[in-house]
Amino acid sequence: MKFDIVVVSSPHKRCLTAERLDEQNIPYIQSITPDYDYPHDSPNIIPRYEQVNVNKIGAYRCFEGHKLAASLSDNPYTLIFEDDVKFDNPN
């Protein structure tokens, strides 16, 4: 089964996952999540977060970033990796 790997990353920090995939010559698509503005005209976009102490803009950017990453692959089998995946070293 052939699949795509998409790495969700931030323009503000080092992408360890991409570095490790590059070291192993594993192909991937890098998705850089922009600094989305929170849609202030939709205050209930994440209604359950009103009840807990959550970084709304962080949660919103995470959600939108993963949607963006998923949109970059047209393969029905796609793995989406975070930018800080730690790979086990079998050696």
N, C-alpha and C positions, 0 to 999 in steps of 0.2 A: 504494500500500500504506500503510495507516494503522498507526502503531506508537506505543507508549508510550515515554517516557523516564523512567527512575527514577534519581535522584541519590542515591548512597550518601554519607552525611555523618556527621560526629562532632559530639557536643554540645560538644566541647572546642576546636574551631577554626572559623575562618571558612570558609564554603562558597563558594568562588570560582565554581564551576560554576553554582550556583543564581543568583548575582548576574548572571552573563553571560546565562543563559537568560531571567531577568527583564527585562534590558535589551532583549532581542530579542523580548519577548512570546511566548516559546516555552513552551507548557505542559509541565509535568513533575510527577512525583510525588517528593516528598522523603522519603527513608528515613533516619531518624536511628538509627544503631547504638548500642544501649545498651552500658554497660560490663559485658559478660557476665563472669561468674566462670568461671575454667577448671574443668572438671569433674574435680576431683582423684580422684574414684572411678574415672576412666577414664584412667589415666596413659598408655596406648598409643593414645589417640585419633588422634595424629599420629605414628605410630611412626618414620617415616624421619627426623623431626626430632631424634630422640635422638642421631643421629650427627653433627649439625652444630650450630653455635652459632646458635640461632634464638630469637627472642622468642616463646615458646609462646603466651602470652596474647594477644599482638598478632596472631599467625597465626590463633588460634582466633576472636578477635573479627572479624577480616577475613572469615573463612569464614562465620561465622554472620550477619554483617552483609549479605553478598551473598545469602545464602539468604533473609533477611528482605526485602531489596529485590526479589528475584525474585517473592516471594509477594504483593507489593502490586499487581501487574498481572495481569489475567486475559487480556490480549491475547497471542496467540501470537507476536507480533513486538514485542519489547521490547529497548531499548538500556539498559544499566546503565552510568552514568557515575560516575567517582570525583569526589570533592569538589574536586579541584584540576586539572580538565581545562583545558588551555590551548587556546583556539580561535585558529586562524589569522585574521589580519586581512587581508582581500583588498585593503584600501585602502592 
